[in-house]
Amino acid sequence: MHIVEASITRFMEGVEVKRIDKMLSRNYEPARFILEWQGRGPIILFRVEGAEQDSVSNLIDTRRKLYKALGVGSDIEAYKRLLDAISNPQGLLRASTPELREAKEGLLSLPAIRFYEKEGGPYISSGIFVACLDDVCNASIHRIMVLSRDKGLVRIVPRHLWRLYKTAVERGEDLPVTIIVGVNPLVLLSAALSPPYGVFELEVASRLLGGLECYDSPIHGNPVPLGASAVIEARLTREMGDEGPYVDALMTYDRVRKQPFLHVDGVYLNLDEPTHVVMGGGLEHAILMGFPREAQVWESVSRVVPRVHKVRLTPASGGWLHAIISIDKVHDGDGKNAIMAAFTGHPSLKHVVVVDGDVDPDDPFQVEWAIATRFQADRDLVLVKNARGSTLDPSGREGLVAKMGLDATKPLNAGLEYERGRIPRG
């Protein structure tokens, strides 16, 4: 079998895989296995009842796997690779259409799963929506609440796909979309970005991969990466319905909203490849959402301080609302400047903790120690009231939140009392 660069199978070479031998119910069972194995090393491979292909999950649930995909060995190298790809996207390569088989049961031939007990229905969670209109193409990830073999509801946030959709609606038209399920994680990571309007995320992926071969989708003619495991040809219609609830990155239920109906024209399968399942609120979801924003925060903070050691958007905040940043200072105001730069680099941030380079942001114990010993609220706290934040935050009010930054760095003239005791090796 010819394995192409954009396939999941190619990425899985050299990575431990854990096969789940039993057939899994669409209700909750995949979620239990994803939760059990996430962060432990292996990719899990399983089959969901009714699905015509195997599925994988925990594909990039750790930094080790993500950095393997990027071909890098450090945070800084990873951030620079991603930022370079956004600034210098690479054109797509043309490929012939591979042999695809039409799915027997439409959307129900794919792993539509109910992950949590109060969700509104089974979901396809990792679909990359590709849409082209007026010479602008966009690729972004959106969940599909599956209603039947040829109908679903799609959550669209007010970004670029929404802009294309609204343009089509204003013309009295539906928006043709091609949905890709199951592809190399760098394509998925690129689709999780929010580059400037007009930058095509598949061309960002092409830069990261050193070239991306694509063919025209069977009905709408949108570009599809060679190696994709499933291709859904559909239309986002002008009809709206109740989508949700759905557990999103913060492990809270995203509320029910009026969202567009998806009318499916055809589902086509590459039976040589597994599909991909991403569980809302899982570690893989946090990395896909958070890592691109880490790169943006690193770039923004690097403009105001001499060195940024690490940026971490924490898993407990969905890889979205909380950042821990370690820096080197040359002025005592650098910690506060870093806080403000972080809010600029990722406007959805709610809380930021800035620490010195001797504190590891990956160790919550060290971070709490820095807050306990190097922070005083009357002089080291930055508070911004009524700022635009994330709509994912249930404690916000109409998107307005209070943002807080903690400068937990020691003074430049700090003495021995600020140092952490260390036991020398024998």
VOGU-3710 file (C-alpha; in Angstrom, 3 decimals, decimal comma):
1> mhiveasitr> 0,000/0,000/0,000  1,281/3,462/-0,916  1,349/5,641/2,179  1,235/9,374/1,579  2,669/12,061/3,830  -0,720/13,484/4,844  -2,085/10,200/6,142  -2,557/9,178/9,754  -0,938/5,824/8,970  2,312/7,527/7,989
11> fmegvevkri> 2,402/9,481/11,235  1,703/6,344/13,286  4,941/4,699/12,093  7,252/4,438/15,083  4,554/5,393/17,631  3,171/2,885/20,113  -0,384/1,815/19,290  -2,831/0,215/21,725  -5,556/-1,812/19,999  -8,926/-2,017/21,770
21> dkmlsrnyep> -10,150/-5,467/20,752  -13,874/-5,161/21,500  -16,439/-3,355/19,343  -17,314/-0,089/21,104  -20,775/1,391/21,494  -21,336/4,880/20,120  -22,440/5,911/23,602  -19,660/6,727/26,081  -17,386/3,671/25,573  -14,848/5,439/23,312
31> arfilewqgr> -14,723/8,310/25,820  -13,846/5,917/28,646  -10,907/4,445/26,713  -9,703/7,861/25,519  -9,704/9,118/29,115  -7,983/5,986/30,425  -5,113/6,148/27,933  -4,613/9,850/27,275  -1,185/11,155/28,222  0,171/7,619/28,773
41> gpiilfrveg> 1,997/7,239/25,464  0,143/5,047/22,990  -2,288/6,022/20,293  -5,454/3,986/20,751  -7,009/2,169/17,794  -10,624/0,981/17,984  -13,800/0,300/16,022  -17,135/1,969/16,786  -20,395/0,151/16,099  -21,755/1,011/12,658
51> aeqdsvsnli> -18,490/2,598/11,477  -16,910/1,126/8,356  -13,324/2,001/9,371  -11,148/1,777/12,435  -10,619/4,990/14,380  -7,705/6,423/16,322  -7,575/8,824/19,235  -4,886/10,381/21,441  -2,963/11,017/18,227  -1,248/14,126/19,610
61> dtrrklykal> -2,265/14,124/23,270  1,326/14,797/24,422  4,025/17,270/23,416  6,298/14,381/22,514  3,888/13,264/19,801  3,269/16,821/18,634  6,983/17,521/18,356  7,448/14,239/16,489  4,877/15,448/13,973  6,635/18,806/13,671
71> gvgsdieayk> 10,089/17,224/13,510  11,440/19,439/16,315  13,088/18,932/19,674  12,151/22,014/21,691  9,376/24,486/22,419  11,119/27,404/20,723  11,852/25,390/17,609  8,198/24,300/17,477  6,884/27,849/17,905  9,191/29,179/15,184
81> rlldaisnpq> 8,174/26,427/12,754  4,493/27,157/13,224  4,863/30,942/13,004  7,016/30,607/9,890  4,385/28,417/8,229  1,665/30,998/8,938  3,819/33,796/7,486  5,045/31,762/4,514  2,313/29,343/3,385  3,212/26,990/0,548
91> gllrastpel> 1,065/26,205/-2,472  -0,690/22,849/-2,733  0,509/20,071/-5,032  -1,922/18,479/-7,455  -2,734/14,791/-7,096  -4,994/12,361/-8,895  -8,190/11,328/-7,145  -7,572/8,076/-5,208  -9,935/5,147/-5,084  -12,741/6,036/-2,687
101> reakegllsl> -15,832/4,054/-1,755  -19,174/5,662/-1,057  -20,232/5,045/2,524  -23,144/2,680/3,008  -24,905/4,746/5,685  -23,693/8,284/5,085  -22,712/10,084/8,291  -23,652/6,977/10,286  -20,786/5,111/8,609  -18,422/7,392/10,547
111> pairfyekeg> -17,627/7,312/14,296  -20,353/9,676/15,533  -20,031/9,401/19,316  -21,847/10,636/22,406  -18,985/11,342/24,807  -20,805/12,732/27,867  -24,191/11,941/29,393  -26,019/15,240/28,762  -24,786/15,913/25,240  -27,447/16,626/22,639
121> gpyissgifv> -26,557/13,652/20,447  -23,689/11,754/18,827  -20,933/13,955/17,400  -18,281/13,836/14,705  -15,668/15,854/16,538  -12,616/16,265/14,283  -14,011/17,296/10,919  -11,985/19,861/8,944  -14,401/22,022/6,935  -12,950/23,243/3,642
131> aclddvcnas> -14,890/25,988/1,881  -13,968/28,258/-1,031  -15,891/31,381/-2,055  -14,828/34,372/-4,163  -11,233/33,116/-4,460  -10,894/32,764/-0,657  -10,460/29,280/0,819  -10,684/28,364/4,490  -10,056/25,175/6,478  -11,226/25,005/10,094
141> ihrimvlsrd> -12,408/22,415/12,629  -16,085/22,262/13,588  -18,183/19,705/15,414  -21,151/18,006/13,746  -24,140/16,859/15,770  -25,348/13,912/13,691  -29,120/13,712/13,224  -29,367/11,102/10,454  -27,334/9,598/7,634  -27,587/12,816/5,590
151> kglvrivprh> -28,300/15,577/8,090  -26,545/17,260/10,992  -26,074/20,542/12,826  -22,754/22,397/12,822  -21,375/24,768/15,462  -19,731/27,714/13,714  -18,055/30,425/15,779  -17,949/33,932/14,245  -14,655/33,559/12,416  -13,708/32,886/8,823
161> lwrlyktave> -16,057/30,016/7,931  -18,900/32,056/9,429  -17,896/34,975/7,187  -18,025/32,763/4,092  -21,331/31,264/5,222  -22,926/34,662/5,866  -21,798/35,882/2,438  -23,486/32,877/0,814  -26,653/33,377/2,878  -26,841/37,052/1,882
171> rgedlpvtii> -26,818/35,878/-1,737  -29,669/33,492/-1,012  -27,395/30,458/-1,348  -26,185/27,519/0,718  -22,425/27,215/1,262  -20,832/24,094/-0,272  -18,340/22,502/2,121  -16,041/19,502/1,996  -15,392/17,922/5,398  -12,227/15,886/5,971
181> vgvnplvlls> -12,106/13,362/8,810  -8,796/11,601/9,512  -5,555/13,144/8,284  -1,973/13,813/9,392  -2,048/15,765/12,684  -0,156/18,702/11,135  -3,097/19,263/8,806  -5,426/19,184/11,823  -3,126/21,539/13,754  -3,095/23,964/10,817
191> aalsppygvf> -6,894/23,881/10,658  -6,966/24,793/14,371  -5,174/28,082/13,646  -6,781/31,472/13,195  -4,495/33,128/10,634  -5,512/36,348/8,868  -8,517/36,063/6,571  -7,387/34,831/3,171  -4,517/32,676/4,461  -5,512/29,116/3,523
201> elevasrllg> -4,765/26,731/6,374  -4,041/23,808/4,033  -1,210/25,890/2,558  0,112/26,395/6,102  0,049/22,604/6,470  1,847/22,296/3,142  4,657/24,450/4,511  4,878/22,353/7,688  4,919/19,085/5,725  7,265/20,264/2,999
211> glecydspih> 4,481/19,931/0,419  0,894/18,726/0,557  -0,654/16,749/-2,279  -4,368/17,435/-2,740  -7,067/16,249/-5,118  -10,447/17,780/-5,992  -13,335/16,544/-3,868  -15,866/14,399/-5,762  -18,784/16,879/-5,883  -17,731/20,389/-4,876
221> gnpvplgasa> -14,163/20,324/-6,185  -12,593/21,572/-2,948  -8,999/20,499/-2,187  -8,639/17,311/-0,117  -5,255/16,145/1,252  -4,170/12,877/-0,281  -4,397/10,235/2,460  -7,514/11,585/4,161  -9,610/8,718/5,496  -13,109/10,165/4,930
231> viearltrem> -14,537/12,941/2,764  -18,007/14,397/3,350  -19,531/16,505/0,577  -22,232/18,740/2,029  -23,897/22,138/2,173  -24,335/24,488/5,103  -27,948/25,501/4,614  -29,867/28,638/5,529  -32,100/26,575/7,840  -31,196/26,725/11,534
241> gdegpyvdal> -31,744/24,259/14,371  -30,868/23,633/18,034  -27,264/22,383/18,327  -25,925/21,071/21,648  -25,339/20,752/24,506  -21,743/19,612/23,914  -18,819/19,324/26,321  -16,162/21,675/25,028  -12,556/22,359/26,031  -13,343/23,480/29,582
251> mtydrvrkqp> -15,206/20,233/30,392  -18,394/22,276/30,730  -21,494/21,993/28,567  -21,538/24,506/25,738  -25,113/25,793/25,638  -27,711/25,077/22,972  -27,615/27,565/20,088  -29,341/28,062/16,763  -26,832/26,756/14,237  -26,925/25,848/10,514
261> flhvdgvyln> -28,216/22,520/9,314  -25,739/20,452/7,296  -27,222/18,648/4,290  -24,976/15,789/3,157  -24,616/15,073/-0,573  -22,223/12,135/-0,220  -19,705/10,442/2,102  -16,619/8,789/0,612  -14,157/6,525/2,419  -10,498/5,609/2,005
271> ldepthvvmg> -10,628/2,159/3,576  -6,829/1,983/3,912  -6,879/4,695/6,589  -8,439/5,074/10,059  -10,616/8,023/10,979  -9,784/10,288/13,902  -11,810/10,940/17,054  -11,060/13,947/19,296  -12,901/14,042/22,628  -14,040/17,439/23,872
281> gglehailmg> -12,192/18,371/27,051  -9,458/15,771/26,490  -5,713/16,377/26,342  -5,673/16,131/22,551  -8,336/18,807/22,322  -6,316/21,052/24,663  -3,146/20,675/22,582  -4,924/21,350/19,286  -6,573/24,472/20,702  -3,758/25,660/22,911
291> fpreaqvwes> -0,480/25,054/21,134  -1,037/27,544/18,280  -1,929/30,190/20,874  1,170/29,315/22,898  3,212/30,196/19,817  1,391/33,520/19,518  1,915/34,301/23,214  5,604/33,370/22,946  6,010/35,727/19,968  4,155/38,560/21,692
301> vsrvvprvhk> 6,009/38,266/25,032  9,370/37,855/23,266  8,958/41,388/21,934  8,982/42,906/25,446  11,419/40,742/27,472  14,884/39,438/26,568  14,101/35,746/26,901  10,987/33,582/27,208  11,832/30,091/28,478  8,418/28,434/28,348
311> vrltpasggw> 4,791/29,202/27,641  2,156/26,768/28,881  -1,569/27,046/28,343  -2,705/24,684/31,054  -4,727/21,522/30,323  -7,094/22,242/33,227  -8,106/25,479/31,482  -8,731/23,639/28,232  -5,422/24,843/26,823  -7,174/28,180/26,508
321> lhaiisidkv> -7,822/30,384/29,568  -4,712/30,083/31,799  -1,075/30,695/30,874  2,110/30,095/32,848  5,124/31,905/31,367  8,752/31,740/32,509  11,041/34,617/31,547  14,376/36,301/32,211  14,116/39,904/33,399  16,384/42,906/32,889
331> hdgdgknaim> 13,996/45,414/34,507  11,660/45,020/37,468  8,680/45,974/35,311  9,285/43,169/32,825  6,925/40,766/34,573  3,974/43,130/34,157  4,922/43,888/30,552  4,964/40,142/29,890  1,458/39,851/31,358  0,071/42,573/29,103
341> aaftghpslk> 1,842/41,129/26,058  0,347/37,710/26,804  -3,173/39,163/26,842  -2,389/40,811/23,501  -1,034/37,595/21,984  -4,091/35,552/23,015  -7,120/37,743/23,762  -9,114/34,838/25,230  -6,656/34,515/28,140  -8,211/35,025/31,550
351> hvvvvdgdvd> -5,367/34,431/34,026  -1,597/34,721/33,479  1,174/33,818/35,914  4,689/35,008/35,056  7,621/33,312/36,807  11,420/33,409/36,627  13,505/31,045/34,542  14,342/28,937/37,601  10,659/27,912/37,908  9,289/25,213/35,604
361> pddpfqvewa> 5,783/26,056/34,273  5,207/22,312/33,744  5,388/21,758/37,520  2,322/23,157/39,350  4,159/22,735/42,681  6,958/25,077/41,549  4,481/27,594/40,153  2,517/27,677/43,403  5,806/28,023/45,315  6,690/31,068/43,203
371> iatrfqadrd> 3,293/32,631/43,919  3,719/31,910/47,638  7,233/33,393/47,911  7,583/35,989/45,126  4,149/37,568/44,788  2,414/40,334/46,768  -1,091/41,207/45,630  -0,831/44,935/46,437  2,111/45,449/44,060  2,304/42,416/41,748
381> lvlvknargs> -1,308/41,991/40,643  -2,599/43,200/37,263  -6,401/43,382/37,051  -8,387/44,279/33,938  -12,138/44,632/34,399  -14,840/44,180/31,752  -12,474/42,938/29,047  -13,492/40,848/26,080  -12,741/37,215/26,878  -13,744/33,734/25,800
391> tldpsgregl> -17,376/32,772/25,268  -16,384/29,324/26,571  -16,098/30,772/30,090  -19,484/30,164/31,776  -18,687/32,712/34,498  -18,367/35,539/31,953  -21,254/37,833/31,113  -21,980/38,262/27,398  -18,319/37,644/26,628  -17,019/40,155/29,207
401> vakmgldatk> -14,625/38,899/31,903  -12,165/40,161/34,489  -8,583/39,299/33,567  -5,855/38,808/36,133  -2,092/38,661/35,857  0,243/37,576/38,669  3,839/38,752/38,493  5,482/35,999/40,535  9,040/36,980/39,613  11,640/37,952/42,192
411> plnagleyer> 13,177/41,456/42,300  16,354/41,943/40,290  18,283/42,747/43,490  16,846/39,688/45,273  19,015/38,085/47,888  19,414/34,549/49,180  15,976/34,662/50,805  14,353/34,348/47,348  16,304/31,261/46,348  14,884/27,796/46,630
421> griprg> 16,899/25,398/48,741  18,674/22,689/46,797  20,394/19,515/47,948  23,650/18,894/46,020  24,145/15,516/44,436  26,397/13,125/46,324
//
